[in-house]
Structures are given as C-alpha cells and as structure tokens.
C-alpha cells in the first residue's frame, strides 16, 4: 500500500526556500527511513526538472475557457457546475477513446506546477482505485491560461443530503447510503489515498435502474490543491475555493500538513452523518462566518457540538420539516437518535483522533450493527474523560469546582433571569425549557466534579428561574433527564424523571406530558433491569393515554413496544401480542409515513407468536415485514440481505425447508455482491 506520508512530506518540502532547508526538513521528517527519503527526493527532482513547464500564470484578464474550447484531448461541451475549487464542465474526450467526462478547471490563484506535481505523486494510487462508489480521476494538466484542470468520471447526480431530503428518505435509507460512502472511503484508504474534503457536494447520488447509488468524487484533488490554513485562506479561499471549514477536522485546522492521516476523513464522515440525520452540521456555518480567524480555529479544535438528539430538541420552526423528510413524528425525532446513533456520531467527531473509529470500515460496521439491532462499539464517554475535557476547556487559575460554582451562581444570574422573564411574558414556555436545558448542560456540575448531577440544586435553580410555572419546570427536568441518560448518568436521569413526574401529578391533571415522562422513566428502568418499576411506570403511562383519540396515540406506540418487550421476557405473551397489535393499528392509519415502524412491529409480533408456538401466524407476520423492508431498502443493501437471512433462517429452524430456500439464496446472492460481507451471516446463509 502506498504510504500517504510520502505525498505529505513532498508537499511540505516544496515550501522550503533552499536546498539546505529542504535537506534539513527531510532529515527530520524521514529520519532513518532511507527508502521514504529516496522516494520523496525522486519526486522533488522530477518537480524541479519540469522548470517552467506548467508554471502558474498571473491572469491579467479573465480566462476564456468555455463550451467549444479544446483543452488537450478534451473538448468542453457545457458547464455543469461551479463550486469551491473551480468550474466543472461536461467534456468529450477525443482520444484514444471517445467518451463523456467531467473536467474541472481550478480557479486562479494556485501554483499550477505544484498542483499538478502533487497530483502526479498520487496518480499511481488513484489508478489502482476501482470501487463502484468512487468516481475515477483520469488525468490532470494545465490550460493555455495556466490554470490546473482535472479529468474525472462523469457522474450525473446530486448531493447526498439534497437527494435524501428531496426524496424524503427514512432514517434507515439514509444510513444504508452512508454505509456505502464509508465503504468507498475505506477502499481509498487501503490504496493510500486520503480524500481531505468529504462533504455533501463531493458525495453524489445517481440512479442506476431506478436505485440510488452513491459516488464519492474529487479523490486526489483536495490533496493536489491543498494549502495551509491561514487568515487569508479562511476568509478568501474558504469562502470561494474550499468553503467548508465546518467539515474540517481539528488536525486540519492546526495548519500542519504532516499531521493529517486517514482519521481526518473519519471526522468528515461524522459531519456528513450528522447532517444526514439532523439537516445541520455539528458546527453551524453561520457561527463560523461571524468568527475571526483565530476563533474559527479554536471552535474547530475545542468546541464540542451537541449530540444529534440534543440538536433536534432545540429546533423550532424547522423541526416539523426535518422530521417529515425523515418519515418520523416531530416529537419522536430526538428519541430516534438518543443512545446508539448519538454515540456513533460523537465517536466519529472526537477532537482527539485516537478516540475516533480507527477506519472508515469500522464506522460502517457500527452503523450496520445499529441497523441490525446489535450492540454497537460506540459508547458514551466516561465521567473521567468528561472531567478531563472540562479542565482542558477551562485552563485558568480557577479550579473546576469554582468554575461550576461561578457558572451556577453568576452565569445563571440576572441576565438569565431577565431573559426568562421576558420569554415568559411572551408565552414561550417551551423555548424556556430548552433554554434551561442548554444552560444546565453548559455548566454541567458532574463534568467538573466527576460526580453525578446535583439534582436538588438543579431543581432548586429551575424553580428560581420559572417560579410557579410548574409545567415549564417539569418539561425542563424531563429534557435534562434525557440528556443525563445520554451521557450515562442513569441515576440522575431516573431521579429527574421521577421529579418531573411528581411535579406533573402535584400541580396538573394527568396530561400527555406526564404520560410521556412516565414512558421515558419506564424505558430507563427496563434497561436498568428493574422490571417491576419499569412495568409500573409503563402501565401508568398507557393508562393515562388510554382515553386519548387515535390522533394522539402515535406518541405512545414506543411505550407499548417497551412494555411488550418486558412482558414477552417475563412470559406474558398474550398481553404482549395485544400491545404490539394496537401499535400496528395506529401505525397503519398512516401506512406510507410509518412503513418502517410497521415492519419493525411485525418483526416484534412474529417473535412473540413464535414463543406461543403459533408458527403459521408468525410466518405470515415475518414475511409481511420482509416485504415492507424490501420496499424500504435497496435490494443489494446489507439490511436487505440480513432480512432475507433472518426469514430463511427462521423457516429452516421450523422445518419449512422449501420456503426457506429462496430467502437464503437471495441472502447469499446479496452477500456475494458485497466487498466485505458480514462473515457470520454469509456463512450461515
């Protein structure tokens, strides 16, 4: 495999002003690795021998390339795009074969000789890349006006995020597409190529036989056109040529080209996944636009974004649209992300790259585990790690304990109270609840002390802020409980859920909000193994919601699923089946919107029916669920293969060999088409 450090060292050596400086630099960069130094020096000699060839030209007038222009072996046909690096044309290659290609002409202001030399240093590795989800890069050169150009496979598609939203892709579909992107990046990394600029506009979706197929474009181009991160590049090139600091890894923001490895692409994949899930980037572009050069670097290096579940919980007007585009009820969107998906995304976005996924393949595998309802490798950070990060963010003479005390006593002082009172007068109680959640999370006492939340102090402060607005206090505590549960502080989460429930019951009727909080509490207790407490909370939640009209029942389908799982585990199969059937009835009132939930409920019902030895009904539910899954996921996707395997495996175990065979054959066919099929399922099929 080609060592990506060679290209990085070559790039850095080009910046040295004299032979002596180059020699000293190579001595330090290559050390005792004579082979590496020899290969870099060969590239440098070839670069220097080129002399004035492909020398960059200072333009005194606009370039004249356009439709009809012939550049080398390529004739420009029409402009098809304009982006960060330059202008993209559809072109016709004239020889040795005639074919349509994409030709990207880089904008003025770059050293053409260096750009092409960098590309040449990676040409061999680029030629070895052969992956269905990577657009090939064929050639590079210079126009008559001195501008670098690249010739690539022509991909007629749109950005992955745009495609997902335009087509209202369900969460599973988005994740299936994302897995193929990870597989493409993994292939490139195995060939020694780092992308360096993964973002939606470089991940296109095109249709093959009516099925969406991802294509990662611009491999090798970001390296060739790379430049140091300086005040000039942030405020000129970043807006005109790169335009994507929100996708940049912390190590890229450090301005050290030698310190970039494949894990910078893992970070950018994490940003892409975050945007696919939430419709926003972890560090929002508007925030960066208002920041100065040093502040942009600091934000990228130090500011921890909220997990997806917390980000969507603070959305307002756009929440309905974001949820609808993902075929999820707005009120349940945060819950979809909470737990595994949050952990997967945040592991990818770790500032410390040693804590990210080691490879793009590892990231893809964890997403697959999530889709298959298997335990994921990602997990919430430990209390010790949260403490270390807190101390690093607050490197002053003030101790961590004093920082938190100051935040609680001063940071939540008069200005906050004034904001709250003004908002109360405007009747924005929900906004206030979210505001309280953000404030408490921002000064999180247990991050600084390495201990659990001081629940009594939080409740007391909430009462001071909101006075007799008990509904707002209860809603804020419920939100904070979800946050505590996400960070692994289960004990504090339980106490906050209980306090929120107590306030609802003491000061209000048995409202939907109380029922939802009890559902949250019951779900938490079930995960803790407290079956008795969980059953009591879940039953009370469903008792309160029993009288609501069908239009309000959707919010409680997850509560029914939680209770059904608990009852099934404890042998109460008839009641468990009844609960799942009721959820199916509610979901089927809007079948097109809730297809995935219907399929998942059918899968749960089949498991219960098997336990009751009602195999004919179980088979019917399982096959119906599979047919739904087939409509929801691409036929060659890992999930489609797994569902065929699961149905075939169940039929075989129950002696229905003839019925099992076609499902297992389909699973085998799908696994054979995969580059890296899951070994255990492939062999079992």
Secondary structure as GFF3:
##gff-version 3
##sequence-region A 1 685
A	DSSP	alpha_helix	4	14	.	.	.	ID=ss1
A	DSSP	alpha_helix	19	30	.	.	.	ID=ss2
A	DSSP	alpha_helix	34	49	.	.	.	ID=ss3
A	DSSP	beta_strand	70	71	.	.	.	ID=ss4
A	DSSP	beta_strand	74	82	.	.	.	ID=ss5
A	DSSP	beta_strand	86	93	.	.	.	ID=ss6
A	DSSP	beta_strand	99	106	.	.	.	ID=ss7
A	DSSP	alpha_helix	112	128	.	.	.	ID=ss8
A	DSSP	beta_strand	137	142	.	.	.	ID=ss9
A	DSSP	beta_strand	148	153	.	.	.	ID=ss10
A	DSSP	beta_strand	158	159	.	.	.	ID=ss11
A	DSSP	alpha_helix	160	166	.	.	.	ID=ss12
A	DSSP	alpha_helix	171	190	.	.	.	ID=ss13
A	DSSP	three_ten_helix	200	202	.	.	.	ID=ss14
A	DSSP	beta_strand	203	208	.	.	.	ID=ss15
A	DSSP	beta_strand	211	216	.	.	.	ID=ss16
A	DSSP	alpha_helix	221	224	.	.	.	ID=ss17
A	DSSP	alpha_helix	231	232	.	.	.	ID=ss18
A	DSSP	pi_helix	233	242	.	.	.	ID=ss19
A	DSSP	three_ten_helix	245	247	.	.	.	ID=ss20
A	DSSP	three_ten_helix	252	254	.	.	.	ID=ss21
A	DSSP	three_ten_helix	257	259	.	.	.	ID=ss22
A	DSSP	alpha_helix	263	278	.	.	.	ID=ss23
A	DSSP	alpha_helix	285	289	.	.	.	ID=ss24
A	DSSP	alpha_helix	293	302	.	.	.	ID=ss25
A	DSSP	alpha_helix	308	313	.	.	.	ID=ss26
A	DSSP	alpha_helix	319	325	.	.	.	ID=ss27
A	DSSP	three_ten_helix	330	332	.	.	.	ID=ss28
A	DSSP	alpha_helix	333	337	.	.	.	ID=ss29
A	DSSP	alpha_helix	340	348	.	.	.	ID=ss30
A	DSSP	three_ten_helix	353	355	.	.	.	ID=ss31
A	DSSP	alpha_helix	360	371	.	.	.	ID=ss32
A	DSSP	alpha_helix	383	393	.	.	.	ID=ss33
A	DSSP	alpha_helix	400	406	.	.	.	ID=ss34
A	DSSP	pi_helix	407	411	.	.	.	ID=ss35
A	DSSP	alpha_helix	414	425	.	.	.	ID=ss36
A	DSSP	alpha_helix	429	442	.	.	.	ID=ss37
A	DSSP	alpha_helix	445	449	.	.	.	ID=ss38
A	DSSP	alpha_helix	455	466	.	.	.	ID=ss39
A	DSSP	alpha_helix	470	486	.	.	.	ID=ss40
A	DSSP	alpha_helix	490	507	.	.	.	ID=ss41
A	DSSP	alpha_helix	512	528	.	.	.	ID=ss42
A	DSSP	alpha_helix	531	545	.	.	.	ID=ss43
A	DSSP	alpha_helix	550	553	.	.	.	ID=ss44
A	DSSP	three_ten_helix	554	556	.	.	.	ID=ss45
A	DSSP	alpha_helix	557	569	.	.	.	ID=ss46
A	DSSP	alpha_helix	573	587	.	.	.	ID=ss47
A	DSSP	three_ten_helix	588	590	.	.	.	ID=ss48
A	DSSP	alpha_helix	595	611	.	.	.	ID=ss49
A	DSSP	alpha_helix	615	632	.	.	.	ID=ss50
A	DSSP	alpha_helix	638	653	.	.	.	ID=ss51
A	DSSP	alpha_helix	657	673	.	.	.	ID=ss52
A	DSSP	alpha_helix	679	684	.	.	.	ID=ss53
###
